[in-house]
Amino acid sequence: MDASRAPARIEARLQALKLAQACAELGARVRTIAALTGLPARELLELLFPDRQAVPRGRPPASPDWYHTANLLNRAEASIAMVLYRRLCDAGFPPPEALVGAYRHYRGVCEPPHRISFDRAFDLAGHTDGLWFTTVRSFSLVACPACHSTFLAACGTIALSNEECPFCKLVQRYGTDPRVQASFPVRPLADLSGVPLGVRELLRDSTLRSAADVEGGDRREPRSS
Ligand SMILES: [Zn+2]
């Protein structure tokens, strides 16, 4: 064995194990964790789920069909999760780390119960970038020409109107749909009264300057000609 490469291999394995733990904490299935970390499913099962009753079960998501028939709130939350994922990928994070970071952020910004599971987010990201269990890109992120939000749409969609934008529809329904209101509650604006705001400071400075000018003007000696 090449001893000089051992520390790098140990480091890579530690990173993979940390990632696996993070995925499990977010509710990922073993199959998903194995795809994201490259670690064998059997090892993951032993390490992460010593209590076999706790293994997440059920049919894995199949997002290309699901998304286009999903309800408005599911589509809005799927779009939010994928926009966060895309931002982290664009910032240079590898897709597995970007997915974990984006999913944590998604759970922080959307109200529980969260409609997008970690496995769903994994499947959506895979079908957006042609990764993990597929090489086919079924989705792209598209900017709405009306509200300028970015949303998930069928790959190759060119948004000429806001017809498919879930965020425009959320705004339209907001006043009459209690489910939409509960999912996206109005949050009070932060109290900024104690924070020195730029404009206020500028006004204060300019007031002080004007006062100083007036005082200085009073004291100014008439110019001798
Ligand atoms: Zn829109």
Residues whose N, C-alpha, C, O or C-beta is under 5 A from the ligand:
A	BS01	ZN	C144 A146 C147 H148 N162 C165 F167 C168
